[in-house]
Amino acid sequence: MTRTSLTQLEARDGFIPRHIGPSDAEQAAMLSVLGYQSRAALIDAVVPANIRRKDKLDLGQFFDPLPEQAALAKLKSIASQNKVMKSMIGQGYYGTYTPPVILRNIFENPAWYTAYTPYQPEISQGRLEAILNFQQVITDLTGMGIANASMLDEGTAAAEAMTLIQRVGKSASKVFYVADDVLPQTLEVVQTRALPIGVEVRTIAAADIENLQETCFGVLLQYPGVNGDVRDYRNACEKLHAMGAMVVVAADLLALTVLSPPGEWGADVVVGNSQRFGVPLGFGGPHAGYLATRDDYKRSMAGRLAGVTVDAQGNKAFRLALQTREQHIRREKATSNICTAQVLLAVMASMYAIYHGPKGLEQIARRVHRYTGILAASLQSLGYQLVNDTYFDTLTVITDQAEEIHRIAYENGVNLRRIDARHVGLSLDETTGRDEIALLAKIFGDAAGKQANVDFDSLDSDAQDAFPAALSRTSAYLTHPTFHRYHAEHEMLRYLRSLADKDLALDRTMIPLGSCTMKLNSTSEMIPVTWPEFSNIHPFAPEDQTVGYREMIGQLEAMLCAVTGYAGVSLQPNAGSQGEYAGLLIIKKYHESRGEGHRNICLIPSSAHGTNPASASMVGMQVVVTACDENGNVDLADLKKKAEQHSANLACVMVTYPSTHGVFEEGIKELCEIVHAHGGQVYVDGANMNALVGVAGPGLFGGDVSHLNLHKTFCIPHGGGGPGVGPVAVGAHLVPFLPNQASTGYQRAGENTEQGIGAVSAAPYGSASILPISWMYIAMMGAEGLTAATETAILNANYIARRLAPHYPVLYTGHDGLVAHECIIDLRPLQDKTGISNEDVAKRLMDFGFHAPTMSFPVPGTLMIEPTESESKVELDRFIEAMITIHAEIVKVERGEYDRMDNPLKGAPHTAEVVTADDWKHSYSREVAAFPVPSLRKRKYWPPVGRADNVYGDRNLFCGCAPIEDYE
Ligand SMILES: *Cc1c(COP(=O)(O)O)cnc(C)c1O
């Protein structure tokens, strides 16, 4: 035996074989099924030669993969350049304590963070219940009739509210007023959104709203205002309504526990952010925004909505209601393009409310308010004057020494809000204690050259509620038992566990969702997210405190440029849909900059994801649909014809590559050339980048703009429906138009802010605190690992396609009968013969403990399977076995051995209650129902509910916690 060398022994555990599921031996076995000698040979056959990368992916200093510990150490040293100070900047972002039971059991728990959006309700009851709780928190606190399941942030929620009232309101006006004390970052997002749809945004002094005479379709108010004022808008609302205008109020949830909710004084829509309910600052996100409105407008609301229905046995079941995937149905007529939202953060915020309960929340709010009163008195005793005589937690101090105050504050480790040379702002929060009040008094005292009074007893006895008495909250909230039962940690721990146990996430099974790329979210990637150096940074903290963040972000931007072949990237958009929106705005601005602002036609193939047409219409483009041929490819003849027809006005084409049909179309380069020849730009939807990384780059084969989904290709977990990051990447000619943020002076290094499209998110870097996940992934994979991941994803998909083909036809294939990184299997022939639908197969898979593949997208009646590179052959074979077993059941229906209506497929999923009930009336056995394959005896997931009734749920829409009677 040869002796192992020291160098061999010294080789550190690499991350690549941890991320890539199949071992070398498994890969060889799969390749032999496909008839290829090597993975390279397979890739040569799958990927058209004319789009292949000529050189190796150049990741610069990240070319070589870093072992897990080394990557963590490197990122830690970058993170440690951030300075964690006490941020009292406020302006929509506040200090908060994440209850440790929530931190560990939700935020750091793969059972929650690796789940998918709950489109399959039966395996999503836990997170659906949590979302319903969130909706209940929001409806209660805002005093509105209905609230949705989360928005991307406060800024975009306000923008969605603006378009909502435009849709449902009666006014024909195009004018929207924004009070001058609305958060500046919200105003910016609203302005960005208003411009392309012809809405004129005007600002108005908050104090003058009551006297507004000009016609408008609505106004946006902030409650309390950014300077701290708590204004009584009741008369204003009455007048505005009488004028035919509607009222949107951006409100602070903590303040609403003690202030009269906007729903009680005339708001039509209430929006905001739930960050301060236990979600770390994270340099601006991710946090769950919210949107609540009157019951009448529920069908016009943007975003997702969880609701209650019944299952096949008549038991209560939760599911997504109404517009679930409305972009796929309504496309360019959809109410908004929101797809991925902020579910994980909404779940955290809801659990914070549940853990504290109404009394606990009110105590936090009253404490914050009392401290604010004490501080106000102390500042006044120093001779300072305040701008606002009403407040909840925010004071704006008048001073001619603003710079000096900021300097002293800084020396004491405190960030205050920079307003201008004569005003300093500050906001208190849950984490404020006597020490902080004393420190603030000292800071302002030092600036004034005086000793402040910090005698809490005397100051306290003077402190009164500092908001109008008429705005004192009298109505109860969070009265449902859910908000009273889980205050003991054991109760909370077990509640969280019981919910997680109802759901299928990646910690239990592969989730083969086509187009969604449910790959490994490794623990090393997740760990840095909760490092204080990343999580305790305010988005508007001074630059010298965010050096580490900006270095990490700069490196990630460079990595993504290298991967895509583009020249610049912005990480601001906080979902793929937002990246699309930003990318299309960039194209629009580019045309305008060349005097071709009339170009407004957007060509979109019929196979496109629904967010594409929805985004196009949001930027005011006109969608022209182009056909696909019988092989699933973009019909180039039709595209050419339409490009010619619209040549003078052609703005762009939006194509997904490889296509949503799961094939590498040979004609992609030609497509780009055709569109360019007619003066259009090429938008390549990058959701399928998992088939391209290291192998080809959209910026190299003809694309001008792409969005990426870091929550697909780059390992950010889906969180049960968000968070996500949807960077927009562009060619050199479009770099000047990338998003910026004027209110914070944020712009990409060296860019001219004038040309940028403005802000598309509230925070300059969007959901910054989850960017370390993608950084870690790329750093640990290196060029070689990323390329291997792509190749293995393609291998895994082809292996599944080949093994399933004898049972289920694969709808579209490319060269040599091969698919890209996903495959569509066609259930329609079987359905025609047997009545068994793709939905029946999806539900039956639950009995096997699997999450269904993507249903009916992009082709109705099909299933789209994407295994990703992270699934081992063992797991793929388990899935294949389930699918083949299901096929055999369908054959039994076909042969008449099973009844067409009473069979294991139509009966699926089977709950434990159904299977163990004394009366069993089915023509198939209980054993077949519950244990269709032997391995399930060792490892069985029991769906908690039977098949959810969608029609019932929409007819009897109910979107909150169960009525109190149900708990008795
Ligand atoms: C997922 C997806 C999108 C939308 O991305 P979100 O992050 O969910 O907004 C757009 N296009 C395609 C092809 C997708 O698969």
The ligand as an SDF file (V2000), in Angstrom:
LIG
                    3D

 15 15  0  0  0  0  0  0  0  0999 V2000
  -39.0810   33.3500  -10.4760 C   0  0  0  0  0  0  0  0  0  0  0  0
  -39.1900   33.9690  -11.8030 C   0  0  0  0  0  0  0  0  0  0  0  0
  -39.4520   35.3390  -11.9590 C   0  0  0  0  0  0  0  0  0  0  0  0
  -39.8630   36.2400  -10.8120 C   0  0  0  0  0  0  0  0  0  0  0  0
  -38.9470   36.3630   -9.7930 O   0  0  0  0  0  0  0  0  0  0  0  0
  -39.3850   36.7690   -8.3040 P   0  0  0  0  0  0  0  0  0  0  0  0
  -38.0980   36.8350   -7.5910 O   0  0  0  0  0  0  0  0  0  0  0  0
  -40.2910   35.7290   -7.7840 O   0  0  0  0  0  0  0  0  0  0  0  0
  -40.0600   38.0840   -8.3590 O   0  0  0  0  0  0  0  0  0  0  0  0
  -39.4100   35.8660  -13.2300 C   0  0  0  0  0  0  0  0  0  0  0  0
  -39.1680   35.0860  -14.3030 N   0  0  0  0  0  0  0  0  0  0  0  0
  -38.9580   33.7540  -14.1990 C   0  0  0  0  0  0  0  0  0  0  0  0
  -38.7120   32.9370  -15.4190 C   0  0  0  0  0  0  0  0  0  0  0  0
  -38.9770   33.1530  -12.9420 C   0  0  0  0  0  0  0  0  0  0  0  0
  -38.7940   31.8260  -12.8240 O   0  0  0  0  0  0  0  0  0  0  0  0
  1  2  1  0
  2  3  1  0
  2 14  2  0
  3  4  1  0
  3 10  2  0
  4  5  1  0
  5  6  1  0
  6  7  2  0
  6  8  1  0
  6  9  1  0
 10 11  1  0
 11 12  2  0
 12 13  1  0
 12 14  1  0
 14 15  1  0
M  END
$$$$
